[in-house]
Amino acid sequence: MNPFLSFILAAIPPVVDAVYRYNKKKVRLPLESDIEYAISSHLKECNNWARQITFFGMSTPIDVDCNTIPLHLQTTPRRFRRINSSSCVRNESFLIEDRESFLLLGDPGAGKTTTIKRLFTSLLRESRSDKDSYSCPILVRIRDLGNRETVVKRLLVIMGFASFVDGMKDVSLDDFKRALVCGMPASDLAAEFLERLNCVLFVDGLDESTAENRRVYIDEIEELSHKISTSKIVATCRSGDYVNVVEGFSVLEIMPLDASQIDEIAESWLGDDYVTFNREIDRLPYNDLADRPLILTQLLFLFKNDGSFPEQPSSIYQRIVSLLLRDWDSTRRIKRASKYAFFTPDKKALFLSAISFYMTFEYRQRVLVKSEFLKIYSSVCEDFGLPLEDGVLVAQEIESHTGLIVHSGFDNIEFSHLSIQEYLCADYIVKSPFTETVREYFTSYPEVLALAVSISSTPSEWIANLVLNLGFRDVVYRSKVDLAVATFLRRLMLERPYFKSCDRLGLAFLVLAEAMEDLENDILMEWMKSIPVGSSIASVFRLYAIDKDASRASDMYVLRMQCSQFKEKSYAGARNLSVRKNIINFILSEQEASIDWLDKDGLTYPFKLGARKRPIWSRDA
């Protein structure tokens, strides 16, 4: 017999004796064998639950011990810690080695339930830490409680008093606080059992209930914690739902994964292939997402199945935003009702896109103080039918339901990950009417514009609209944004949009090439090698002629547009261009393209390259 089971059997008679002393009406009590069976059944069921993890899309569950690691916990929650400050760091074992009761906080997918699973199974092992003095675990999952069920009611069922609790199905949550079971107050009976069992009561998912019920559950665990001394309680809650003190509980919050933890988890999933996984993800624009266990496991799952990541990062952004907005809760059959009618997950995505846009381009910040957030909120709330005065409450709800935005410091709000902020901002730009001001964003955040091109339905047209106008060249020449254009092209290369070959795409890249005249153009040459871009530029050579006199004494070719039909306003930004000679020479040689040259009299002749790709200015046909 396992030591923890023998301890349970030894604890049952004293509890029954205590109940008999209260049982003045001589109500028939459960047999000791019934109590033993109820507790043993609970431990068996919960042990099976705790040993495995599964999520939608997996063919088989994964083993908790083999595929998860201990997480780091900090003693000061993020919202009460100054930015860039530190607090004491604890390991997960501290939750059961210390005598205090704990409230464990974490963002959605941070690993709260997985930590409970790890601790639950550790308490059932025969070989345990010398610092661990508890006999066994007991588990109450809030999501399993019915509308009129409480933590204490569930504890009494676990302890073999199901028949007595069944007779109280219609008793309200508030009335149950005063209910008697076998002549004994229900909470006293539950506390007596906990105390005699010398156990750890895990209460998982306080956030997975309505606000009204949550207050009842918190009152119950506060009362229980005051009545026990040899046992303890460990409860979990999303960080966004931690808005009130829970008396008698110390607070710990799960920290993001560090690089060594990511390596350890990846190796447990992939074996030696984890090195390839790390190398691949380090070069991707969404590598910051890997610091949250839920998202990391999604990335590992994709990589393990396909041997690589999706070609376009935008598919990952969309998948993760959808996961946090709705899929993570729906796969676990959890419904989180919004306080605001029609504020659905889709509406929340649009709302967050608007917030991200104003943060990125109006305030140009990653972190907002609360007053700045409320100013942005007041600008957009009417578009979503949200009350003007409820900005703080809306932010709390979104943090609680999705974890896409978080409170940090004492008075700050930010997006959980920079890549998510960039994606949502780009989504807002793409879905908004195209205006001249979009071009101004090149000077402040070219990465977002590259992302906007990638997620648009027609990337070739979108990038052409962006640059084929005098307004873009005005921005370039006024602000000297050659570095920004280089940044734009590098991020565009990472985002891998599916360009369609067309004249407007070729013209757009010629304009971008001109904007980079003062920089080394390795990234530009990479784009020239891509089939859609290279062939598009080769195609539009027919519209230009090289100005011989303007080009001979420099390392640039001056291109003059010759085709009148393209001299309209929409192509004004591409009429006359100065582009590095190696770019033009590369297209001419690699794409088998042709272009004319223009003499001082305005006559054109076929342009040829001689040895070492030097131009031959010859009038011979």
Sequence and secondary structure as in RCSB ss.txt:
>XXXX:A:sequence
MNPFLSFILAAIPPVVDAVYRYNKKKVRLPLESDIEYAISSHLKECNNWARQITFFGMSTPIDVDCNTIPLHLQT
TPRRFRRINSSSCVRNESFLIEDRESFLLLGDPGAGKTTTIKRLFTSLLRESRSDKDSYSCPILVRIRDLGNRET
VVKRLLVIMGFASFVDGMKDVSLDDFKRALVCGMPASDLAAEFLERLNCVLFVDGLDESTAENRRVYIDEIEELS
HKISTSKIVATCRSGDYVNVVEGFSVLEIMPLDASQIDEIAESWLGDDYVTFNREIDRLPYNDLADRPLILTQLL
FLFKNDGSFPEQPSSIYQRIVSLLLRDWDSTRRIKRASKYAFFTPDKKALFLSAISFYMTFEYRQRVLVKSEFLK
IYSSVCEDFGLPLEDGVLVAQEIESHTGLIVHSGFDNIEFSHLSIQEYLCADYIVKSPFTETVREYFTSYPEVLA
LAVSISSTPSEWIANLVLNLGFRDVVYRSKVDLAVATFLRRLMLERPYFKSCDRLGLAFLVLAEAMEDLENDILM
EWMKSIPVGSSIASVFRLYAIDKDASRASDMYVLRMQCSQFKEKSYAGARNLSVRKNIINFILSEQEASIDWLDK
DGLTYPFKLGARKRPIWSRDA
>XXXX:A:secstr
  HHHHHHHHHHHHHHHHHHHH TT      HHHHHHHHHHHHHHHHHHHTEE  TT SS EEHHHH    EEES
S GGGS TT    EEETTHHHHSSSEEEEEE TTSSHHHHHHHHHHHHHSSS  TT    EEEEEEGGG  TT  
HHHHHHHHTT HHHHHTTTTS HHHHTT EETTEEHHHHHHHHHHHHTEEEEEE TTSS HHHHHHHHHHHHHHH
HH SSSEEEEEEEGGG  S  TTEEEEEE    HHHHHHHHHHHHGGGHHHHHHHHHTSTTGGGGGSHHHHHHHH
HHHHHHSS  SSHHHHHHHHHHIIIIIHHHHTT     SSTT  HHHHHHHHHHHHHIIIIIS  SEEEHHHHHH
HHHHHGGGGT  GGGHHHHHHHHHHHH SEEEETTTEEEES HHHHHHHHHHHHHHS   THHHHGGGT HHHHH
HHHHHSS HHHHHHHHHSSHHHHHHHHHHT HHHHHHHHHHHHHH       HHHHHHHHHHHHHTTTS  HHHH
HHHHSHHHHHHHHHHGGGEEEEHHHHTTSSEEEEEE  GGG SGGGGGGSEEEEEHHHHHHHHHHS    EEE T
TS EEE EE GGG EE     
